[in-house]
Amino acid sequence: MNIKKHIPNIITLGNLFCGTVATIFAVKGDFYATAILVVAGIALDFLDGFAARLLQVQGELGKQLDSLADMVTSGVVPGIVMMQFMIHSNTYNELGVSTWEAALDLGFSLDNWISYELFGIVLTLFACYRLAKFNIDDRQSDSFIGLPTPAMNLFVLSLPLIAQYSTNPIIQDVIHNKYLLIAITIILSFLMISELPLFSLKFKTYAFKKNIIKYLFLISSLVLLILLQFVALPLIITLYVVLSVINNLNVKKEA
């Protein structure tokens, strides 16, 4: 038995394990534990591809396993998180709860569901479509077409963390606004299946001139994380999209 060829698949299954356990915590409303498991899963998602290339054991099985694992970690989980956060935000606003912990203690109940809160699951549906599209699209070897599901996932997971750890009342009021959450769900869903080219962080060469957009993004992201912590995550994803649009315009101009 050739153990080497199974190493990337074992790493991929580690991603699936993290995503499955994250799903349980997301249903319970424990967004901090969910975020830790999702970040671990995304890291493993990166490592399985790296391991496959390093060991030269890339294959169709690994490709399919990777998408199935991503569907859980970056498809099912963010949909549940958005739905749960909408429920908690509704409770926060309707009952005038003054602290995030108090809203969280009210827990999950079918009685406080309003139809719009189920709208968060739309993210899961569009993530599934995105992953299926990615599997049959040979244009995405060096860059992405549409927002990658891990980027969408990190954006969504940052919202309850910002709500939980921010003490700014303005941020609290804005981030619990149901119309904003619905708009975010629609925009992220559209971006995942759009034909918008987005740069990847793979480097063919490390020359600054040829990778100025990538270096600008990495440096800016690091500064934002240091200064703003959780609040930086949605800003970083937004910056990624904006810089990709600028990069696309520059490429068209040069052509």
Protein Blocks (a to p, Z undefined) as FASTA:
>chain_A
ZZklmmmmmmmmmmmmmmmmmmmmmmnopaklmmmmmmmmmmmmmmmmmmmmmnopacfk
lmmmmmmmmmmmmmmmmmmmmmmmmmmmmmmmmnopabfklmmmnopafklpcfklmmmm
mmmmmmmmmmmmmmmmcklmmbcedjafklmmmmmmmmmmmmmmpcbfklmmmmmpmklm
mmmmmmmmmmmmmcbdcddfbdfbfcfklmmmmmmmmmmmmmmmmmnmmmmmmmmmmmmm
mmmmmmmmmmmmmZZ
